[in-house]
Amino acid sequence: MNERSAAQPLAGEAARPSTTYRNLSPGDPAPWFQQASTSNPRYVFDTAAGRYLVLCFFGSAGDAAGQEVIRAIAANRRCFDDDRISIFGVTVDPQDQMQGRVRESMPGVRYFWDFDRRVSRLYGAVPLDAAESGPVPLRRIWVVLDPTLRVMKLFALSDHAALFTFLSQLPRPDRFAGVELQAPVLLLPQVLEPELCRELIDLYEAYGGRESGFMREIGGRTVGVQDSKHKVRKDYDIVYPELIARLQARVQRRIVPEILKVHQLRVTRMERYIVSCYAAEDGGHFRAHRDNTTAGTAHRRFAVSINLNADFKGGEVNFPEYGSRSFKPPPGGAVVFSCSLLHAVSRVTSGRRYAFLPFLYDDAAARLREENAAQVEGGSAYRA
């Protein structure tokens, strides 16, 4: 459905007669990928959602066409600020890295080292069957994506004047659809009563928390890692069966029916019983991420974020793909959302945010968890 015969190749680039490219059109979801970049050896592209993104498949900065594009980006440098628009140049020429022909310029301008041509295949810049090295027929294009990572418009590489005119006329990112969007979340007050919130906070303050990391796929295994630039949070693991049973009962009575009504999923399982603390003195925060992107977390269906207190500033949950609005439920209140949504917790600037943060899933997902357990370092160390 998303493939067609190649368009006319660029002059001097001989295409094979039956070459087939992927063909993306406006409205299509943009392919997600991970690739080495100038800023990160393992850049997870979908975490850049929440602003307009431009992918520039220029092929190589070693020829006249590529050099013209580099100059055009520099001439329009003010367009790219990582708030409204970011641009990612995509090169398939290793000499661009070795000779330093392209360099990132922060904020807003980065380059992918697509030397295996994986990203270029996904977006139709090289043929689907292109080899990982050697000459390749190129379709040099600009691809503009909206903040939810859907294709807005494609331009031929030589049409950079039209591209920058188009970018200058775009509304602010949270109005890209013509109206302000509401993140598809449930906001539920009174899930936990005040006495139970206080009890959980007291537990944390009595026993303290330990620095928690997040899960990442490395070498085909799900492993726990820590990176203070990405996440700073301390967790206390609840170990008392009676308290766990009370928490399960509140979720079963006050959250599960809403998920069934809105999403038609019958939750039967609950995972992770922790009191979490984002503290201002630690710079507590969690940068944009999704909760189900590894084999060890793929079973997660819904995340639940229940605030236990209100005497803090910052620490709000936001969903970059759906605008700048953030959520701070009252004590005992929950934000419930799909684990596939990109979300972040803003830095706590005053006080401490205490929260109860379980995951919910169903029987089918439980079977998936069992199947993937062997790929998790430590067997059951599910954290995020």
Backbone torsions as a table, in degrees:
resi	resn	phi	psi	omega
1	MET	NA	-35.0	-178.1
2	ASN	-105.0	29.0	178.8
3	GLU	-128.6	149.9	174.3
4	ARG	-156.5	169.0	177.7
5	SER	-63.8	151.0	-173.9
6	ALA	-65.6	145.2	169.2
7	ALA	-71.9	172.4	-179.5
8	GLN	-57.3	124.3	-178.9
9	PRO	-68.9	163.4	177.1
10	LEU	-64.2	152.2	179.0
11	ALA	-58.2	135.9	178.6
12	GLY	84.6	-0.2	179.6
13	GLU	-119.8	99.7	-174.2
14	ALA	-76.8	121.2	178.0
15	ALA	-93.9	148.5	174.3
16	ARG	-73.0	148.0	-172.7
17	PRO	-56.4	-36.1	-173.9
18	SER	-106.0	19.1	-177.9
19	THR	-59.2	135.8	-179.4
20	THR	-123.0	133.1	179.3
21	TYR	-115.1	153.8	168.0
22	ARG	-73.3	140.1	-176.5
23	ASN	-119.9	107.7	176.2
24	LEU	-92.8	145.9	179.9
25	SER	-131.1	158.6	177.3
26	PRO	-53.3	134.6	-177.5
27	GLY	98.6	-17.9	179.1
28	ASP	-73.2	144.5	171.1
29	PRO	-67.5	135.6	179.8
30	ALA	-76.2	138.9	177.4
31	PRO	-62.8	138.8	173.8
32	TRP	-89.9	153.7	-179.9
33	PHE	-162.4	167.7	168.7
34	GLN	-124.3	134.0	-177.6
35	GLN	-154.9	154.1	175.5
36	ALA	-66.0	142.4	-179.9
37	SER	-138.8	176.1	178.0
38	THR	-67.2	-20.6	-177.0
39	SER	-108.8	-11.5	-172.6
40	ASN	-160.1	127.8	179.3
41	PRO	-69.1	-11.0	-179.6
42	ARG	-144.3	69.6	-176.1
43	TYR	-78.3	122.5	178.9
44	VAL	-91.7	102.8	-167.5
45	PHE	-62.6	-37.2	-173.9
46	ASP	-67.2	-16.7	177.5
47	THR	-75.7	-6.2	177.2
48	ALA	-85.6	-1.0	-180.0
49	ALA	-59.1	162.4	179.2
50	GLY	107.8	-0.9	175.4
51	ARG	-148.5	168.5	173.6
52	TYR	-69.9	138.2	178.9
53	LEU	-122.2	137.6	176.6
54	VAL	-117.6	124.6	172.3
55	LEU	-105.0	126.0	-178.8
56	CYS	-113.7	105.4	179.2
57	PHE	-91.4	84.9	-175.3
58	PHE	-95.9	-7.0	175.3
59	GLY	82.1	-65.8	-176.4
60	SER	-156.9	141.8	173.6
61	ALA	-88.7	9.5	-178.0
62	GLY	-92.5	0.8	177.3
63	ASP	-126.1	174.9	-172.6
64	ALA	-62.4	-41.6	-178.5
65	ALA	-63.6	-44.7	179.1
66	GLY	-65.1	-40.7	180.0
67	GLN	-64.9	-35.8	178.0
68	GLU	-64.1	-38.7	179.0
69	VAL	-65.8	-43.7	178.6
70	ILE	-58.4	-40.9	177.4
71	ARG	-66.2	-38.7	179.8
72	ALA	-65.0	-39.6	177.1
73	ILE	-63.5	-44.3	179.8
74	ALA	-63.6	-38.7	-178.9
75	ALA	-68.1	-24.0	-179.2
76	ASN	-113.5	30.4	-174.6
77	ARG	-55.2	-32.8	-176.1
78	ARG	-65.7	-16.6	-180.0
79	CYS	-69.0	-23.8	-166.9
80	PHE	-111.8	111.8	-174.4
81	ASP	-132.9	1.6	-177.6
82	ASP	70.0	-4.1	173.0
83	ASP	-98.9	-51.4	-180.0
84	ARG	-94.9	-47.9	-175.9
85	ILE	-141.6	140.3	169.8
86	SER	-125.4	149.3	177.9
87	ILE	-124.1	141.7	177.5
88	PHE	-126.8	110.3	171.6
89	GLY	-77.4	145.6	-178.3
90	VAL	-124.1	113.9	178.7
91	THR	-110.8	142.7	175.2
92	VAL	-107.9	7.3	-175.5
93	ASP	-105.9	109.7	179.9
94	PRO	-57.4	-24.0	179.8
95	GLN	-65.7	-25.3	177.4
96	ASP	-61.4	-36.5	176.6
97	GLN	-79.5	-46.8	-175.3
98	MET	-62.9	-38.5	-177.5
99	GLN	-95.3	-0.1	178.9
100	GLY	66.1	33.7	-176.5
101	ARG	-75.2	-21.3	174.8
102	VAL	-131.6	143.3	179.4
103	ARG	-139.9	144.2	176.1
104	GLU	-68.5	157.8	177.0
105	SER	-139.0	105.0	-173.8
106	MET	-93.5	143.2	-1.2
107	PRO	-84.6	154.5	163.9
108	GLY	108.3	-23.8	-174.5
109	VAL	-122.2	117.9	179.4
110	ARG	-135.8	166.7	178.1
111	TYR	-133.7	141.3	172.6
112	PHE	-96.6	135.0	172.8
113	TRP	-88.8	87.4	-174.8
114	ASP	-95.7	53.9	-172.3
115	PHE	-72.4	-22.1	173.3
116	ASP	-89.7	-0.8	173.6
117	ARG	67.3	17.9	-176.8
118	ARG	-65.4	-46.7	-179.9
119	VAL	-68.0	-39.9	-180.0
120	SER	-63.0	-34.7	174.9
121	ARG	-65.6	-44.0	-176.9
122	LEU	-59.8	-34.4	-174.5
123	TYR	-103.2	6.0	174.5
124	GLY	81.0	19.8	178.2
125	ALA	-85.8	-26.0	172.9
126	VAL	-131.0	161.6	-177.4
127	PRO	-62.7	152.9	178.6
128	LEU	-59.0	-32.5	-178.0
129	ASP	-100.4	19.7	-178.9
130	ALA	-64.4	138.3	176.7
131	ALA	-68.4	163.0	-178.6
132	GLU	-80.2	-4.9	176.8
133	SER	-152.8	168.3	-179.7
134	GLY	89.8	176.6	-179.5
135	PRO	-59.9	146.9	-178.5
136	VAL	-148.1	137.8	174.4
137	PRO	-73.1	130.2	-175.1
138	LEU	-110.4	141.8	162.5
139	ARG	-109.0	101.3	-175.9
140	ARG	-83.2	120.0	-171.7
141	ILE	-143.4	158.5	165.5
142	TRP	-104.7	136.6	176.3
143	VAL	-124.5	123.0	179.5
144	VAL	-103.6	128.5	-179.3
145	LEU	-114.5	146.2	175.8
146	ASP	-82.5	174.1	-176.0
147	PRO	-63.5	-14.8	175.6
148	THR	-98.3	13.2	178.0
149	LEU	64.3	48.8	169.6
150	ARG	-117.6	147.1	-177.0
151	VAL	-68.5	129.3	175.6
152	MET	-98.4	-47.8	-174.6
153	LYS	-163.3	150.3	175.5
154	LEU	-120.5	144.0	178.2
155	PHE	-131.0	144.3	169.0
156	ALA	-64.5	151.2	-174.1
157	LEU	-58.5	-35.0	-177.8
158	SER	-73.6	-11.5	-177.7
159	ASP	-90.9	38.0	-175.2
160	HIS	-68.0	-25.5	176.2
161	ALA	-64.1	-43.2	177.8
162	ALA	-65.9	-37.8	178.3
163	LEU	-59.2	-50.9	-175.2
164	PHE	-70.0	-28.8	171.5
165	THR	-64.3	-43.8	178.2
166	PHE	-60.5	-45.7	-178.8
167	LEU	-63.8	-36.9	-177.9
168	SER	-67.7	-20.1	-176.8
169	GLN	-98.2	-0.8	-179.1
170	LEU	-70.9	141.7	174.3
171	PRO	-70.7	172.4	177.1
172	ARG	-60.6	152.6	-171.8
173	PRO	-55.2	-36.2	-178.1
174	ASP	-79.7	4.3	173.5
175	ARG	-120.9	19.2	-173.8
176	PHE	-62.8	-28.1	-179.3
177	ALA	-88.5	3.2	-178.9
178	GLY	95.9	-18.8	175.4
179	VAL	-138.6	161.5	174.8
180	GLU	-73.8	130.6	-177.1
181	LEU	-89.2	150.9	172.5
182	GLN	-103.8	125.0	176.4
183	ALA	-58.3	138.9	-177.7
184	PRO	-75.8	72.3	-177.7
185	VAL	-124.2	160.3	171.2
186	LEU	-101.9	132.5	175.5
187	LEU	-115.8	109.7	-170.5
188	LEU	-121.2	111.1	175.7
189	PRO	-78.3	165.5	170.8
190	GLN	57.7	42.5	173.2
191	VAL	-80.5	-44.4	175.1
192	LEU	-114.8	136.7	179.4
193	GLU	-75.7	159.2	-175.7
194	PRO	-55.7	-38.4	-178.4
195	GLU	-64.5	-37.9	179.6
196	LEU	-71.1	-37.7	175.6
197	CYS	-59.5	-45.6	-179.9
198	ARG	-63.9	-37.8	178.8
199	GLU	-62.5	-41.0	179.6
200	LEU	-68.0	-40.7	177.3
201	ILE	-63.4	-42.4	179.5
202	ASP	-60.8	-38.8	177.3
203	LEU	-59.7	-46.9	-179.9
204	TYR	-61.6	-45.3	-176.3
205	GLU	-68.8	-26.8	179.0
206	ALA	-76.6	-38.8	-172.6
207	TYR	-110.8	-14.3	-179.1
208	GLY	75.8	173.3	179.4
209	GLY	-126.2	166.7	176.4
210	ARG	-116.9	149.9	-178.2
211	GLU	-59.6	128.2	-179.2
212	SER	-106.1	143.5	177.6
213	GLY	-101.3	-146.7	178.8
214	PHE	-149.9	165.7	-174.4
215	MET	-94.2	140.7	179.2
216	ARG	-142.1	145.6	177.8
217	GLU	-86.4	115.2	179.9
218	ILE	-132.9	120.2	178.6
219	GLY	59.9	34.9	177.9
220	GLY	79.7	6.3	178.3
221	ARG	-125.1	149.0	176.5
222	THR	-88.9	117.3	-176.5
223	VAL	-125.9	152.0	175.6
224	GLY	-85.7	133.0	178.6
225	VAL	-132.2	163.4	176.8
226	GLN	-129.6	136.6	178.8
227	ASP	-153.0	107.8	-174.9
228	SER	-66.8	-18.2	174.7
229	LYS	-72.5	-27.5	-177.4
230	HIS	-93.8	-40.2	-174.9
231	LYS	-152.7	135.9	170.3
232	VAL	-134.4	112.3	180.0
233	ARG	-160.7	145.9	174.8
234	LYS	-116.8	141.8	-175.0
235	ASP	-125.8	143.8	169.2
236	TYR	-111.4	127.1	178.9
237	ASP	-85.6	121.2	178.6
238	ILE	-73.9	127.0	-175.0
239	VAL	-117.3	-2.9	-174.6
240	TYR	-89.8	115.6	-176.2
241	PRO	-56.7	-39.3	-178.0
242	GLU	-65.6	-40.0	178.3
243	LEU	-68.4	-41.2	176.8
244	ILE	-59.6	-41.1	179.8
245	ALA	-63.7	-38.8	178.5
246	ARG	-66.1	-40.1	178.4
247	LEU	-66.3	-41.4	176.4
248	GLN	-59.0	-41.7	-178.4
249	ALA	-63.0	-41.0	179.3
250	ARG	-64.6	-44.0	179.9
251	VAL	-64.7	-42.7	-179.7
252	GLN	-60.9	-40.2	-175.5
253	ARG	-84.9	-30.2	-167.0
254	ARG	-116.4	-13.3	178.8
255	ILE	-117.5	-46.4	-175.5
256	VAL	-55.1	-43.8	178.8
257	PRO	-62.1	-33.5	179.0
258	GLU	-69.4	-39.4	177.3
259	ILE	-63.6	-40.9	178.0
260	LEU	-63.4	-42.5	-178.4
261	LYS	-66.2	-44.5	-173.0
262	VAL	-85.9	-40.0	-172.0
263	HIS	-113.0	-4.2	178.4
264	GLN	56.5	37.4	174.5
265	LEU	-118.6	127.9	179.8
266	ARG	-93.2	102.5	-179.3
267	VAL	-71.5	132.0	177.8
268	THR	-127.4	-9.8	-174.7
269	ARG	-130.7	150.2	178.9
270	MET	-135.6	137.3	-174.2
271	GLU	-131.2	138.9	171.4
272	ARG	79.4	112.0	179.7
273	TYR	-118.7	94.4	-174.9
274	ILE	-136.8	150.9	164.4
275	VAL	-104.7	119.7	-176.5
276	SER	-105.3	150.0	-179.6
277	CYS	-133.5	118.0	169.3
278	TYR	-100.2	108.6	-173.2
279	ALA	-106.5	138.2	178.8
280	ALA	-62.2	-37.0	-178.1
281	GLU	-67.2	-19.0	176.9
282	ASP	-97.6	-9.0	-171.9
283	GLY	73.1	37.5	-175.6
284	GLY	-56.3	131.5	179.5
285	HIS	-169.6	171.5	173.2
286	PHE	-149.1	114.6	-178.0
287	ARG	-70.7	169.4	-173.4
288	ALA	-55.7	132.1	-177.0
289	HIS	-160.8	169.3	171.8
290	ARG	-119.9	153.9	-170.5
291	ASP	-98.9	7.7	-174.1
292	ASN	-140.0	34.3	-170.0
293	THR	-98.2	3.6	177.7
294	THR	-120.9	165.8	177.4
295	ALA	-59.9	-34.9	-178.2
296	GLY	-77.6	-10.9	-179.8
297	THR	-123.3	2.4	-174.6
298	ALA	-63.7	-21.2	-178.5
299	HIS	-76.9	-17.5	-176.5
300	ARG	-65.6	133.5	-179.5
301	ARG	-109.3	-46.1	-178.8
302	PHE	-133.8	138.0	172.7
303	ALA	-98.9	144.3	179.0
304	VAL	-124.5	126.9	179.7
305	SER	-121.8	104.5	-176.6
306	ILE	-109.4	115.0	176.3
307	ASN	-72.7	141.3	179.1
308	LEU	-105.8	-13.6	-179.4
309	ASN	-149.1	173.3	-178.8
310	ALA	-128.0	-7.7	-172.6
311	ASP	-86.1	63.0	175.9
312	PHE	-152.3	161.1	175.6
313	LYS	-120.0	146.1	-172.7
314	GLY	80.0	-157.2	176.0
315	GLY	66.4	23.8	-178.5
316	GLU	-91.6	148.7	179.6
317	VAL	-88.0	131.0	178.6
318	ASN	-134.6	160.5	-174.1
319	PHE	-128.1	89.6	-169.3
320	PRO	-54.3	-32.0	-178.4
321	GLU	-65.3	-18.9	-172.7
322	TYR	-120.9	30.8	174.4
323	GLY	103.9	-175.7	-171.9
324	SER	-93.3	-4.2	-178.5
325	ARG	-63.5	139.1	177.1
326	SER	-120.9	165.0	-171.7
327	PHE	-125.5	131.3	174.7
328	LYS	-135.0	87.1	179.6
329	PRO	-65.1	153.8	177.6
330	PRO	-67.2	164.5	178.9
331	PRO	-52.5	131.0	-176.7
332	GLY	87.5	-9.4	179.8
333	GLY	-91.8	154.3	-173.6
334	ALA	-124.2	143.3	161.9
335	VAL	-104.2	124.8	-177.6
336	VAL	-120.0	129.9	-174.4
337	PHE	-153.9	157.7	177.8
338	SER	-62.6	137.9	-180.0
339	CYS	-67.1	-12.8	178.9
340	SER	-85.1	-6.1	179.0
341	LEU	-79.2	135.8	173.0
342	LEU	-68.8	127.9	-179.0
343	HIS	-148.3	160.9	-178.7
344	ALA	-146.0	160.8	172.8
345	VAL	-117.2	119.9	-177.9
346	SER	-68.2	157.4	-177.8
347	ARG	-61.9	134.2	174.8
348	VAL	-78.0	123.3	-175.5
349	THR	-103.5	-14.3	178.8
350	SER	-154.3	133.2	177.5
351	GLY	78.1	-159.2	179.4
352	ARG	-133.0	134.7	173.4
353	ARG	-98.1	118.9	174.0
354	TYR	-101.8	139.9	-176.4
355	ALA	-150.5	151.6	171.3
356	PHE	-105.9	125.6	-165.5
357	LEU	-131.8	71.6	178.3
358	PRO	-86.8	168.3	170.2
359	PHE	-116.2	149.0	-179.3
360	LEU	-123.7	147.7	178.2
361	TYR	-159.7	178.7	-175.7
362	ASP	-114.4	-175.0	-176.3
363	ASP	-64.7	-38.9	179.4
364	ALA	-62.5	-40.9	178.3
365	ALA	-68.7	-31.3	177.4
366	ALA	-62.9	-38.6	177.6
367	ARG	-65.5	-38.6	177.2
368	LEU	-62.8	-40.2	178.5
369	ARG	-60.9	-43.0	178.8
370	GLU	-63.5	-41.9	-179.8
371	GLU	-63.5	-34.0	-175.0
372	ASN	-92.9	-3.3	-173.4
373	ALA	-58.4	-33.6	-178.0
374	ALA	-67.2	-17.9	-178.8
375	GLN	-91.6	2.7	-177.0
376	VAL	-102.1	125.9	177.6
377	GLU	-62.9	124.2	-177.6
378	GLY	88.7	-7.0	173.0
379	GLY	84.1	-40.9	-175.7
380	SER	-143.9	22.3	-176.3
381	ALA	-85.1	69.9	-178.2
382	TYR	-87.7	109.6	179.0
383	ARG	-141.7	156.5	170.6
384	ALA	-164.2	NA	NA
